[in-house]
Amino acid sequence: MSDDVLARHDATALAALIRDGELTPTEVTEATIARIEALDGDVNAVIHPAFERGMAEAASPDLADGPFRGVPMLMKDLWPSTAGEPLHLGNKALAAAGYVHPTDADLTVRYREAGFVMV
């Protein structure tokens, strides 16, 4: 999948390409990770990558069949929480302690039900 596909398509368009069988959740997630890795050195936006977990979610037969099935997204380290992922909220003490939140926030649950893949 070319990087151009990600640059030209929003979440609804990517969801349609996946739904129509033109792309797989794994292909889109791999391309998203490659794009993040290529650009984040300059942007410095992704502070807690969850690439392995995202690839596992994308390949899982349990991936929710919601309207955004297989579309990758990033979660901000502010809110909502994602189970098993760091949650520092801009707080140096939480970062120094390596705090990892134990549960998904309600909004994160809804994102997962919609089929989003957290990367």
LOMARMAR-796567 format. One record per atom (N, C-alpha, C): atom name; x negated, y negated, z. Coordinates in Angstrom, 2 decimals, always signed. Atoms other than C-alpha are relative to their C-alpha. Last residue first. Layout:
// residues N
atom atom->CA, c1->X, c2->Y, c3->Z
...
END
This chain:
// residues 119
atom atom->N, c1->+1.43, c2->-0.14, c3->+0.25
atom atom->CA, c1->+1.51, c2->-2.37, c3->+17.49
atom atom->C, c1->-0.80, c2->-1.01, c3->+0.82
atom atom->N, c1->+0.83, c2->+0.97, c3->-0.72
atom atom->CA, c1->+5.10, c2->-1.81, c3->+18.58
atom atom->C, c1->-1.48, c2->+0.28, c3->-0.28
atom atom->N, c1->+1.20, c2->-0.70, c3->-0.45
atom atom->CA, c1->+7.15, c2->+0.03, c3->+15.94
atom atom->C, c1->-0.90, c2->-1.05, c3->+0.64
atom atom->N, c1->+1.31, c2->+0.66, c3->+0.10
atom atom->CA, c1->+10.65, c2->-1.42, c3->+15.49
atom atom->C, c1->-1.10, c2->+0.87, c3->+0.58
atom atom->N, c1->+0.94, c2->-0.72, c3->+0.84
atom atom->CA, c1->+13.53, c2->+1.03, c3->+15.08
atom atom->C, c1->-1.36, c2->-0.65, c3->-0.15
atom atom->N, c1->-0.13, c2->+0.55, c3->+1.35
atom atom->CA, c1->+16.44, c2->-1.09, c3->+16.35
atom atom->C, c1->-1.00, c2->+0.64, c3->-0.97
atom atom->N, c1->-1.25, c2->-0.55, c3->+0.55
atom atom->CA, c1->+16.52, c2->+1.16, c3->+19.41
atom atom->C, c1->+0.25, c2->-0.50, c3->-1.42
atom atom->N, c1->+0.26, c2->-1.40, c3->+0.34
atom atom->CA, c1->+12.87, c2->+0.24, c3->+20.01
atom atom->C, c1->+1.24, c2->+0.65, c3->-0.61
atom atom->N, c1->+0.89, c2->-0.01, c3->+1.17
atom atom->CA, c1->+13.67, c2->-3.47, c3->+19.84
atom atom->C, c1->-0.27, c2->+1.44, c3->-0.44
atom atom->N, c1->-0.84, c2->+0.34, c3->+1.17
atom atom->CA, c1->+16.62, c2->-2.90, c3->+22.20
atom atom->C, c1->-0.84, c2->-0.03, c3->-1.28
atom atom->N, c1->-0.84, c2->-1.17, c3->+0.28
atom atom->CA, c1->+14.39, c2->-1.12, c3->+24.74
atom atom->C, c1->+0.83, c2->-0.26, c3->-1.25
atom atom->N, c1->+0.89, c2->-0.97, c3->+0.66
atom atom->CA, c1->+11.91, c2->-4.00, c3->+24.45
atom atom->C, c1->+0.77, c2->+1.27, c3->-0.34
atom atom->N, c1->+0.19, c2->+0.45, c3->+1.38
atom atom->CA, c1->+14.74, c2->-6.41, c3->+25.25
atom atom->C, c1->-0.90, c2->+0.95, c3->-0.78
atom atom->N, c1->-1.22, c2->-0.28, c3->+0.76
atom atom->CA, c1->+15.70, c2->-4.41, c3->+28.34
atom atom->C, c1->-0.15, c2->-0.41, c3->-1.47
atom atom->N, c1->-1.05, c2->+0.96, c3->-0.30
atom atom->CA, c1->+12.09, c2->-4.57, c3->+29.55
atom atom->C, c1->+1.23, c2->+0.37, c3->-0.84
atom atom->N, c1->-0.41, c2->+0.90, c3->+1.07
atom atom->CA, c1->+10.09, c2->-1.39, c3->+29.09
atom atom->C, c1->+1.05, c2->-0.96, c3->+0.54
atom atom->N, c1->-1.27, c2->-0.22, c3->+0.71
atom atom->CA, c1->+8.64, c2->+0.07, c3->+32.24
atom atom->C, c1->+0.17, c2->-0.96, c3->-1.17
atom atom->N, c1->-0.48, c2->-1.38, c3->+0.05
atom atom->CA, c1->+5.38, c2->+0.67, c3->+34.14
atom atom->C, c1->+1.25, c2->+0.24, c3->-0.86
atom atom->N, c1->-1.38, c2->-0.05, c3->-0.45
atom atom->CA, c1->+3.57, c2->-2.61, c3->+33.36
atom atom->C, c1->+0.56, c2->+1.42, c3->-0.16
atom atom->N, c1->-0.76, c2->-0.63, c3->+1.08
atom atom->CA, c1->-0.19, c2->-2.34, c3->+33.20
atom atom->C, c1->+1.42, c2->+0.16, c3->+0.50
atom atom->N, c1->-1.38, c2->-0.38, c3->-0.23
atom atom->CA, c1->-2.27, c2->-4.64, c3->+35.43
atom atom->C, c1->+0.66, c2->+0.53, c3->-1.27
atom atom->N, c1->-0.34, c2->-0.96, c3->+1.05
atom atom->CA, c1->-5.98, c2->-4.60, c3->+34.69
atom atom->C, c1->+1.43, c2->+0.49, c3->+0.10
atom atom->N, c1->-0.46, c2->-1.24, c3->-0.62
atom atom->CA, c1->-6.72, c2->-6.24, c3->+38.06
atom atom->C, c1->+0.33, c2->+1.07, c3->-1.03
atom atom->N, c1->+1.14, c2->-0.57, c3->-0.73
atom atom->CA, c1->-8.78, c2->-8.93, c3->+36.34
atom atom->C, c1->+0.36, c2->+1.33, c3->+0.65
atom atom->N, c1->+0.97, c2->-0.48, c3->+0.99
atom atom->CA, c1->-5.93, c2->-9.54, c3->+33.87
atom atom->C, c1->-1.18, c2->+0.67, c3->+0.69
atom atom->N, c1->-0.57, c2->-1.21, c3->+0.60
atom atom->CA, c1->-3.36, c2->-9.76, c3->+36.66
atom atom->C, c1->-0.96, c2->+0.60, c3->-1.03
atom atom->N, c1->+0.02, c2->-1.05, c3->-1.02
atom atom->CA, c1->-5.61, c2->-12.19, c3->+38.55
atom atom->C, c1->+0.57, c2->+1.30, c3->-0.54
atom atom->N, c1->+1.33, c2->-0.58, c3->-0.07
atom atom->CA, c1->-6.26, c2->-14.25, c3->+35.41
atom atom->C, c1->-0.08, c2->+1.13, c3->+1.03
atom atom->N, c1->+0.47, c2->+0.05, c3->-1.38
atom atom->CA, c1->-2.53, c2->-14.84, c3->+34.86
atom atom->C, c1->-1.34, c2->+0.72, c3->+0.09
atom atom->N, c1->+0.92, c2->+1.12, c3->-0.09
atom atom->CA, c1->-1.59, c2->-15.63, c3->+31.25
atom atom->C, c1->-0.62, c2->-0.16, c3->+1.37
atom atom->N, c1->-0.76, c2->+1.24, c3->-0.11
atom atom->CA, c1->+1.41, c2->-13.32, c3->+31.63
atom atom->C, c1->-0.88, c2->-1.24, c3->+0.10
atom atom->N, c1->+0.78, c2->+0.93, c3->-0.81
atom atom->CA, c1->-0.94, c2->-10.39, c3->+32.26
atom atom->C, c1->+0.67, c2->-1.36, c3->+0.15
atom atom->N, c1->-0.89, c2->+1.16, c3->-0.11
atom atom->CA, c1->+1.15, c2->-7.47, c3->+31.05
atom atom->C, c1->-0.67, c2->-0.97, c3->+0.95
atom atom->N, c1->+0.35, c2->+1.10, c3->-0.90
atom atom->CA, c1->-1.01, c2->-4.60, c3->+29.83
atom atom->C, c1->+1.06, c2->-1.10, c3->-0.04
atom atom->N, c1->+0.86, c2->+1.01, c3->+0.64
atom atom->CA, c1->+0.80, c2->-1.71, c3->+28.12
atom atom->C, c1->-0.31, c2->-1.11, c3->+0.99
atom atom->N, c1->+1.33, c2->-0.54, c3->+0.25
atom atom->CA, c1->+2.19, c2->+1.50, c3->+29.65
atom atom->C, c1->-0.96, c2->-0.97, c3->-0.66
atom atom->N, c1->+0.49, c2->-1.05, c3->-0.91
atom atom->CA, c1->+5.80, c2->+0.41, c3->+29.33
atom atom->C, c1->-1.37, c2->+0.49, c3->-0.41
atom atom->N, c1->+0.00, c2->-1.26, c3->+0.73
atom atom->CA, c1->+6.24, c2->-2.76, c3->+27.26
atom atom->C, c1->-0.64, c2->+1.04, c3->+0.91
atom atom->N, c1->+1.00, c2->-1.01, c3->-0.32
atom atom->CA, c1->+7.17, c2->-5.97, c3->+29.05
atom atom->C, c1->+0.18, c2->+1.24, c3->-0.87
atom atom->N, c1->-0.38, c2->-1.08, c3->-0.90
atom atom->CA, c1->+9.19, c2->-8.74, c3->+27.45
atom atom->C, c1->-1.12, c2->+1.00, c3->+0.21
atom atom->N, c1->-1.26, c2->-0.69, c3->-0.25
atom atom->CA, c1->+7.66, c2->-11.25, c3->+28.09
atom atom->C, c1->+0.54, c2->+0.36, c3->-1.35
atom atom->N, c1->-0.69, c2->+1.00, c3->-0.81
atom atom->CA, c1->+4.31, c2->-12.99, c3->+28.30
atom atom->C, c1->+1.32, c2->+0.58, c3->+0.47
atom atom->N, c1->+0.33, c2->-0.29, c3->-1.40
atom atom->CA, c1->+1.77, c2->-10.78, c3->+26.60
atom atom->C, c1->+0.56, c2->-1.13, c3->+0.87
atom atom->N, c1->+0.78, c2->+1.04, c3->-0.65
atom atom->CA, c1->+3.55, c2->-11.18, c3->+23.25
atom atom->C, c1->-0.25, c2->+0.38, c3->+1.45
atom atom->N, c1->-0.63, c2->+0.48, c3->-1.22
atom atom->CA, c1->+4.72, c2->-8.02, c3->+21.54
atom atom->C, c1->-0.93, c2->-1.01, c3->+0.65
atom atom->N, c1->+0.88, c2->+0.27, c3->-1.13
atom atom->CA, c1->+3.71, c2->-7.41, c3->+17.95
atom atom->C, c1->+0.82, c2->-0.48, c3->+1.18
atom atom->N, c1->-0.09, c2->+1.33, c3->-0.58
atom atom->CA, c1->+5.92, c2->-5.82, c3->+15.32
atom atom->C, c1->-0.98, c2->-0.10, c3->+1.17
atom atom->N, c1->+0.88, c2->+0.32, c3->-1.12
atom atom->CA, c1->+5.83, c2->-2.90, c3->+12.92
atom atom->C, c1->+0.25, c2->-1.42, c3->+0.52
atom atom->N, c1->+0.61, c2->+1.31, c3->+0.21
atom atom->CA, c1->+8.87, c2->-2.01, c3->+10.79
atom atom->C, c1->-0.87, c2->-0.33, c3->+1.22
atom atom->N, c1->+1.34, c2->-0.06, c3->+0.57
atom atom->CA, c1->+9.52, c2->+1.74, c3->+10.89
atom atom->C, c1->-0.68, c2->-1.33, c3->-0.23
atom atom->N, c1->+0.76, c2->-1.23, c3->-0.16
atom atom->CA, c1->+13.29, c2->+1.63, c3->+11.40
atom atom->C, c1->-1.34, c2->-0.07, c3->-0.74
atom atom->N, c1->+1.40, c2->+0.36, c3->+0.27
atom atom->CA, c1->+14.44, c2->-1.99, c3->+11.36
atom atom->C, c1->-0.92, c2->+1.21, c3->+0.15
atom atom->N, c1->+0.11, c2->+0.79, c3->+1.23
atom atom->CA, c1->+18.20, c2->-1.28, c3->+11.03
atom atom->C, c1->-1.43, c2->-0.40, c3->-0.36
atom atom->N, c1->-0.68, c2->+1.29, c3->+0.00
atom atom->CA, c1->+18.04, c2->+1.51, c3->+13.62
atom atom->C, c1->-0.24, c2->-0.77, c3->-1.28
atom atom->N, c1->-0.51, c2->+0.23, c3->+1.35
atom atom->CA, c1->+17.09, c2->+5.14, c3->+13.06
atom atom->C, c1->+0.81, c2->-1.30, c3->-0.06
atom atom->N, c1->-1.43, c2->+0.36, c3->+0.08
atom atom->CA, c1->+14.97, c2->+5.36, c3->+16.19
atom atom->C, c1->+0.40, c2->-0.35, c3->-1.42
atom atom->N, c1->-0.13, c2->+1.43, c3->+0.28
atom atom->CA, c1->+11.59, c2->+7.04, c3->+15.77
atom atom->C, c1->+1.47, c2->-0.33, c3->-0.23
atom atom->N, c1->-0.94, c2->+0.63, c3->-0.93
atom atom->CA, c1->+11.98, c2->+10.51, c3->+17.30
atom atom->C, c1->+0.13, c2->-1.50, c3->-0.21
atom atom->N, c1->-1.35, c2->-0.33, c3->+0.49
atom atom->CA, c1->+10.37, c2->+12.26, c3->+14.29
atom atom->C, c1->+1.07, c2->-0.64, c3->+0.90
atom atom->N, c1->-0.84, c2->-0.84, c3->-0.84
atom atom->CA, c1->+7.23, c2->+10.37, c3->+15.32
atom atom->C, c1->+1.35, c2->+0.31, c3->-0.64
atom atom->N, c1->-0.01, c2->-1.37, c3->+0.52
atom atom->CA, c1->+4.87, c2->+9.09, c3->+12.64
atom atom->C, c1->+0.97, c2->+0.91, c3->+0.74
atom atom->N, c1->-0.40, c2->+0.02, c3->+1.41
atom atom->CA, c1->+5.57, c2->+5.41, c3->+13.27
atom atom->C, c1->+0.13, c2->+1.40, c3->-0.57
atom atom->N, c1->-1.43, c2->+0.34, c3->+0.08
atom atom->CA, c1->+5.47, c2->+5.90, c3->+17.05
atom atom->C, c1->+0.49, c2->+0.08, c3->-1.44
atom atom->N, c1->-0.73, c2->-1.17, c3->-0.51
atom atom->CA, c1->+2.10, c2->+7.69, c3->+16.85
atom atom->C, c1->+1.51, c2->-0.25, c3->-0.06
atom atom->N, c1->+0.06, c2->-1.03, c3->+1.04
atom atom->CA, c1->+0.72, c2->+4.94, c3->+14.62
atom atom->C, c1->+0.76, c2->+1.25, c3->+0.44
atom atom->N, c1->-0.86, c2->+0.40, c3->+1.11
atom atom->CA, c1->+1.94, c2->+2.34, c3->+17.10
atom atom->C, c1->+0.01, c2->+1.03, c3->-1.12
atom atom->N, c1->-1.37, c2->-0.24, c3->-0.45
atom atom->CA, c1->+0.35, c2->+4.18, c3->+20.03
atom atom->C, c1->+0.99, c2->-0.35, c3->-1.13
atom atom->N, c1->-0.19, c2->-1.46, c3->-0.04
atom atom->CA, c1->-2.95, c2->+4.30, c3->+18.19
atom atom->C, c1->+1.43, c2->+0.34, c3->+0.40
atom atom->N, c1->+0.00, c2->-0.58, c3->+1.33
atom atom->CA, c1->-2.69, c2->+0.61, c3->+17.25
atom atom->C, c1->+0.23, c2->+1.51, c3->+0.02
atom atom->N, c1->-0.54, c2->-1.32, c3->-0.33
atom atom->CA, c1->-1.68, c2->-0.81, c3->+20.61
atom atom->C, c1->+0.09, c2->+0.81, c3->-1.28
atom atom->N, c1->-0.45, c2->-0.85, c3->+1.10
atom atom->CA, c1->-3.75, c2->-3.98, c3->+20.35
atom atom->C, c1->+0.46, c2->+1.36, c3->+0.52
atom atom->N, c1->-0.20, c2->-1.36, c3->-0.48
atom atom->CA, c1->-3.79, c2->-6.09, c3->+23.52
atom atom->C, c1->+0.49, c2->+0.88, c3->-1.15
atom atom->N, c1->+0.90, c2->-0.21, c3->-1.13
atom atom->CA, c1->-5.20, c2->-9.55, c3->+22.72
atom atom->C, c1->+0.11, c2->+1.41, c3->+0.58
atom atom->N, c1->-0.36, c2->-1.31, c3->-0.54
atom atom->CA, c1->-3.76, c2->-9.92, c3->+19.22
atom atom->C, c1->-0.99, c2->+0.34, c3->+1.12
atom atom->N, c1->-1.38, c2->-0.03, c3->-0.49
atom atom->CA, c1->-3.79, c2->-13.62, c3->+18.31
atom atom->C, c1->+0.36, c2->+1.30, c3->+0.70
atom atom->N, c1->+0.07, c2->-0.37, c3->-1.41
atom atom->CA, c1->-7.49, c2->-14.32, c3->+17.79
atom atom->C, c1->+1.38, c2->-0.01, c3->+0.65
atom atom->N, c1->-1.24, c2->+0.46, c3->-0.62
atom atom->CA, c1->-6.83, c2->-16.03, c3->+14.42
atom atom->C, c1->-0.01, c2->+0.22, c3->+1.52
atom atom->N, c1->-0.16, c2->+1.44, c3->+0.15
atom atom->CA, c1->-10.33, c2->-15.82, c3->+12.93
atom atom->C, c1->+1.18, c2->-0.54, c3->+0.79
atom atom->N, c1->+1.26, c2->+0.62, c3->-0.42
atom atom->CA, c1->-11.24, c2->-12.34, c3->+14.14
atom atom->C, c1->+0.06, c2->-1.51, c3->-0.06
atom atom->N, c1->-0.05, c2->+0.42, c3->-1.40
atom atom->CA, c1->-7.56, c2->-11.45, c3->+13.84
atom atom->C, c1->-1.31, c2->-0.56, c3->+0.52
atom atom->N, c1->-0.25, c2->+1.42, c3->-0.26
atom atom->CA, c1->-7.53, c2->-11.52, c3->+10.06
atom atom->C, c1->-0.17, c2->-0.44, c3->+1.44
atom atom->N, c1->+0.69, c2->+0.88, c3->+0.95
atom atom->CA, c1->-9.02, c2->-8.23, c3->+8.83
atom atom->C, c1->+0.12, c2->-1.48, c3->+0.40
atom atom->N, c1->+1.44, c2->-0.15, c3->-0.17
atom atom->CA, c1->-8.06, c2->-6.17, c3->+11.89
atom atom->C, c1->-0.78, c2->-0.93, c3->-0.92
atom atom->N, c1->+0.37, c2->+0.59, c3->-1.30
atom atom->CA, c1->-4.52, c2->-7.53, c3->+11.81
atom atom->C, c1->-1.51, c2->+0.06, c3->+0.18
atom atom->N, c1->-0.11, c2->+1.46, c3->+0.15
atom atom->CA, c1->-4.23, c2->-6.76, c3->+8.09
atom atom->C, c1->-0.38, c2->-0.71, c3->+1.30
atom atom->N, c1->+1.13, c2->+0.45, c3->+0.84
atom atom->CA, c1->-5.54, c2->-3.22, c3->+8.59
atom atom->C, c1->+0.01, c2->-1.52, c3->-0.17
atom atom->N, c1->+1.20, c2->-0.09, c3->-0.83
atom atom->CA, c1->-3.07, c2->-2.68, c3->+11.45
atom atom->C, c1->-1.22, c2->-0.49, c3->-0.78
atom atom->N, c1->-0.10, c2->+1.07, c3->-0.98
atom atom->CA, c1->-0.19, c2->-3.90, c3->+9.30
atom atom->C, c1->-1.25, c2->-0.03, c3->+0.87
atom atom->N, c1->+0.30, c2->+1.25, c3->+0.70
atom atom->CA, c1->-1.24, c2->-1.68, c3->+6.41
atom atom->C, c1->+0.03, c2->-1.18, c3->+0.96
atom atom->N, c1->+1.42, c2->-0.01, c3->+0.36
atom atom->CA, c1->-1.37, c2->+1.37, c3->+8.69
atom atom->C, c1->-0.40, c2->-1.32, c3->-0.67
atom atom->N, c1->+0.74, c2->+0.21, c3->-1.25
atom atom->CA, c1->+2.05, c2->+0.46, c3->+10.15
atom atom->C, c1->-1.50, c2->-0.02, c3->-0.27
atom atom->N, c1->-0.17, c2->+1.41, c3->-0.36
atom atom->CA, c1->+3.57, c2->+0.06, c3->+6.68
atom atom->C, c1->-0.79, c2->-0.31, c3->+1.27
atom atom->N, c1->+0.71, c2->+0.85, c3->+0.97
atom atom->CA, c1->+2.16, c2->+3.38, c3->+5.51
atom atom->C, c1->+0.07, c2->-1.47, c3->+0.39
atom atom->N, c1->+1.44, c2->-0.16, c3->-0.21
atom atom->CA, c1->+3.26, c2->+5.17, c3->+8.69
atom atom->C, c1->-0.80, c2->-0.88, c3->-0.95
atom atom->N, c1->+0.40, c2->+0.76, c3->-1.19
atom atom->CA, c1->+6.80, c2->+3.78, c3->+8.50
atom atom->C, c1->-1.50, c2->+0.08, c3->+0.25
atom atom->N, c1->-0.28, c2->-0.72, c3->-1.23
atom atom->CA, c1->+7.00, c2->+5.16, c3->+4.96
atom atom->C, c1->-0.37, c2->-0.89, c3->+1.19
atom atom->N, c1->+1.11, c2->+0.01, c3->-0.94
atom atom->CA, c1->+7.32, c2->+3.13, c3->+1.77
atom atom->C, c1->+0.41, c2->+0.85, c3->+1.21
atom atom->N, c1->+1.13, c2->+0.52, c3->+0.76
atom atom->CA, c1->+9.53, c2->+3.35, c3->-1.32
atom atom->C, c1->-1.26, c2->-0.07, c3->+0.84
atom atom->N, c1->+1.01, c2->-1.02, c3->+0.25
atom atom->CA, c1->+11.95, c2->+5.65, c3->+0.50
atom atom->C, c1->-1.18, c2->-0.47, c3->-0.81
atom atom->N, c1->-0.14, c2->-0.49, c3->+1.38
atom atom->CA, c1->+14.93, c2->+3.30, c3->+0.20
atom atom->C, c1->-1.06, c2->+1.04, c3->-0.38
atom atom->N, c1->-1.30, c2->-0.69, c3->+0.11
atom atom->CA, c1->+15.09, c2->+2.91, c3->+4.00
atom atom->C, c1->+0.18, c2->+0.61, c3->-1.38
atom atom->N, c1->+0.11, c2->-1.26, c3->-0.74
atom atom->CA, c1->+11.38, c2->+2.05, c3->+4.10
atom atom->C, c1->+1.28, c2->+0.82, c3->-0.16
atom atom->N, c1->+0.94, c2->-0.84, c3->+0.74
atom atom->CA, c1->+11.70, c2->-0.56, c3->+1.34
atom atom->C, c1->-0.18, c2->+1.35, c3->+0.69
atom atom->N, c1->-0.69, c2->-0.49, c3->+1.20
atom atom->CA, c1->+14.83, c2->-1.94, c3->+3.04
atom atom->C, c1->-0.91, c2->+0.91, c3->-0.82
atom atom->N, c1->-0.97, c2->-1.02, c3->-0.43
atom atom->CA, c1->+13.06, c2->-2.20, c3->+6.41
atom atom->C, c1->+0.73, c2->+0.59, c3->-1.20
atom atom->N, c1->+0.77, c2->-1.22, c3->-0.29
atom atom->CA, c1->+10.18, c2->-4.02, c3->+4.72
atom atom->C, c1->+0.93, c2->+1.13, c3->+0.44
atom atom->N, c1->+0.42, c2->-0.56, c3->+1.28
atom atom->CA, c1->+12.67, c2->-6.50, c3->+3.22
atom atom->C, c1->-0.83, c2->+1.27, c3->+0.20
atom atom->N, c1->-1.18, c2->-0.60, c3->+0.63
atom atom->CA, c1->+14.35, c2->-7.07, c3->+6.58
atom atom->C, c1->-0.37, c2->+0.64, c3->-1.34
atom atom->N, c1->-0.41, c2->-1.24, c3->-0.68
atom atom->CA, c1->+11.02, c2->-7.55, c3->+8.34
atom atom->C, c1->+1.20, c2->+0.66, c3->-0.68
atom atom->N, c1->-0.31, c2->+0.18, c3->-1.41
atom atom->CA, c1->+9.70, c2->-10.09, c3->+5.82
atom atom->C, c1->+0.50, c2->+1.32, c3->+0.58
atom atom->N, c1->-1.25, c2->-0.54, c3->-0.52
atom atom->CA, c1->+8.02, c2->-9.21, c3->+2.55
atom atom->C, c1->+0.17, c2->-0.29, c3->+1.49
atom atom->N, c1->-1.18, c2->+0.44, c3->+0.75
atom atom->CA, c1->+5.44, c2->-11.07, c3->+0.45
atom atom->C, c1->+1.33, c2->+0.42, c3->+0.62
atom atom->N, c1->-0.04, c2->+1.46, c3->+0.09
atom atom->CA, c1->+2.39, c2->-10.92, c3->+2.74
atom atom->C, c1->+1.27, c2->-0.50, c3->-0.66
atom atom->N, c1->-0.28, c2->+0.57, c3->-1.32
atom atom->CA, c1->+3.03, c2->-7.30, c3->+3.69
atom atom->C, c1->+0.14, c2->-1.51, c3->-0.08
atom atom->N, c1->-1.37, c2->-0.41, c3->-0.35
atom atom->CA, c1->+3.31, c2->-6.25, c3->+0.03
atom atom->C, c1->+0.36, c2->-0.59, c3->+1.36
atom atom->N, c1->-0.95, c2->+0.95, c3->+0.59
atom atom->CA, c1->+0.18, c2->-8.27, c3->-0.85
atom atom->C, c1->+1.45, c2->+0.33, c3->+0.37
atom atom->N, c1->-0.18, c2->+1.05, c3->-1.01
atom atom->CA, c1->-1.92, c2->-6.16, c3->+1.52
atom atom->C, c1->+1.03, c2->-1.02, c3->-0.47
atom atom->N, c1->+0.84, c2->+1.20, c3->+0.09
atom atom->CA, c1->-1.45, c2->-3.36, c3->-0.97
atom atom->C, c1->+0.35, c2->-0.99, c3->+1.09
atom atom->N, c1->-0.85, c2->+1.18, c3->+0.00
atom atom->CA, c1->+0.00, c2->+0.00, c3->+0.00
atom atom->C, c1->-0.89, c2->-1.23, c3->+0.00
END
